[in-house]
Amino acid sequence: MCPKLYTELGGRCDLINRAFYCPDIRHQTKTTSRQAQLVMTRMLRVFRLLAQKHNLTYWLGHGTLLGAARHKGFIPWDDDVDIFMPSEDYITFFQSVAKELPEDIFFQNVVSDPALQPRDEEVKTYGLHQHKIVGIDERVWNPRLRDRNSCYRYCKAFNCRWHDGLMVDIFVNPSVSWSVYPLKLMEFERFLFFVPSNCKKELAGMFGEKWFEFPTDKRPGGTWIHFTVAKNLKDESETICIWTKMSGP
């Protein structure tokens, strides 16, 4: 049985008179996995509203695109969200638009969260480019939206110090293929988001020609997530999480 989608659980998220009306509905479902997905849906919807307000270009990618095309929402075992932006739009988001995010969403990048900054040897080894405005925004060190009231197992397991809340990954594209445009709208958790024009070709390239078939031989993978409440980012980075295993759908 498929889980109820975001709006079917009573969720809504609107920007009214410059203020967000986006109640947190994570506790409207019982499993930790689905609670996490509801949190990330809300963050994605907030991002979409800001992108629409400021005319910023973005599109869904990777597993989030597959979820939209095949499930009209999350792949049942997915535990993050992937979006892409052209560099010029990301710079605008970085400089001004991100300031309009609700207080419970942290905009993580190498400037706002210095613990994410790669070491000098990593910069040299991977030839990372230090942008004069946004710093390093390449994959692994790419920016993210983070939920302030949750965390993954990653920093618990590997003793990292950066913010580890549920995330929307933002992948910055310095050059965008013409085949991405014109963008089109696709449903995800009962909201509409932009996807690439060539999305079927992209999905076939990433997941094979039978991407649209639900894998009957795959069981949802286990991810570890803990919901916590902290007063500020410093508190969150020092929180010792007690992990609760995500249950499958």
C-alpha positions, 0 to 999 in steps of 0.5 A: 500500500502506497503511503499518503502523499503530503497534501493527503495528510493535510499538509500545505505550504504557501507564501502569503503576504511575504510570510510562509504558512508551512506547518510541519506535519512530520508527525502525521505519519508513524514511520521515521522514513515517511516522517523524514520525507514529509520534512524534506517535501516541506523544504522543497516546497519552500524552495520552490516558492522562493524560486518562483517569487524571484524567478530562479531556475531549478529542476529536480534530478537524480532519485528525486526525478525518478520518484516524481516520474515513477511514483509522483513522490518519493522513491519509498526508500529515498532519504534526501532530495536532489535539485539542480541550479545554474550558477547564476541563479545559485549566486542570486539565491546565495546572496539574497534569496536564502535570507528569506528561508524560515528559521527552521531551515538552515542554508548550508554552504562552506561559508555558513558552515565552515566545517563543510569547507574542504581541507587544503589537500582536498582542494589541491587533489580535486582541483576545486574552484574557489568562487569569489562570492559563494566559495566552493560549491562542487559536489560533496561540498555542494550547498544544501538546505538542512532541517534544524530539527533532525540529523542523519547518522553520518556525523555520528558514524564518521565524527564530522562536525558539519550540520547533519539535518535532513537535507535538500542537496543543491547541485550547481551547474556552471554550464547547462546542456541545451537539452534541459530546456524548456523545463516542464512541470511534474507532480511530486507529493501533489505539488508541481516542480520543474524537471528537465525537458529530456527527463526520460532520456536522463532517467534511462541514462542513470537507471536503465531503459526500464527505469519506469518499472518498480524493482520487485527484487529490491527492499528499502535500504536502512538509513538512520535518522533521529529527530531532535530539537536544538536551540541553535546551530552550535547546539545541534552540532554538539548533539549526540544523536540516539539513532532510530532505524528508518522502517521500510514502507 
